[in-house]
């Protein structure tokens, strides 16, 4: 009984320190991601910094029990049939490099469209915003909750999450976000609402959608993988 009490007391103090360390790393990744997007850091320096930081975060979540790469669908009330194109053929990662920031020309993502014919950002049936959900447990490593129509940033209001299974997910074009760097999120948690922010998404020719990507960490740098099969294999998020 005495040993159990000592263990409980130790965990009480260790867990907050763990959370603080993870938050501090995430805040640094967010700062790095911002300068990568702006193109104000040289690529070798950015690569080295990202590799170091993501390795530090990886160690923080290595022992998270029950980590799984099985997702919930990222849009509440929708399923994979809302994904654009045919069988996910809108995905194209040719030439993508994370270090290109806002200048990359690839489309390593699946666009998930909502029912919004008048492009007001609301679901045509519910007349409410559509919730964006975290597909898995993890930490918010970068996000931006500001964007205006004069900005050339293509992701608009975006969120990056480092998931407990050590993969990254990216959610872009949101109208509002409800998390900040360092936040711990749980699977199915509302993290944003679908919107039309971003250089191309804002234009009338673009139907309202969530730009959703998945990445592995390869040699310390995000490398895109097609998330279509995972999206297809999860049920509707209610």
Secondary structure, 3 states (H helix, E strand, C coil): CHHHHHHHHHHHHHHHHHHHHHHHHHHHHHHHHHHHHHCCCCHHHHHHHHHHHHHHHHHHHCCCCCCCCCCCCCEECCCHHHECCCCCCCCECCCCCHHHHHHCCCECCEEEECCCCCCCCCCCCCCCCCEEECCCCEEEEEECCCCCCCCCCCCCEEEEEEECCCCEEEEEEEEEECCCCCCEECCCCEEEEECCCCCCCCCCCCCCEEEEEEEEEECCEEEEECCHHHHHCCCCEC
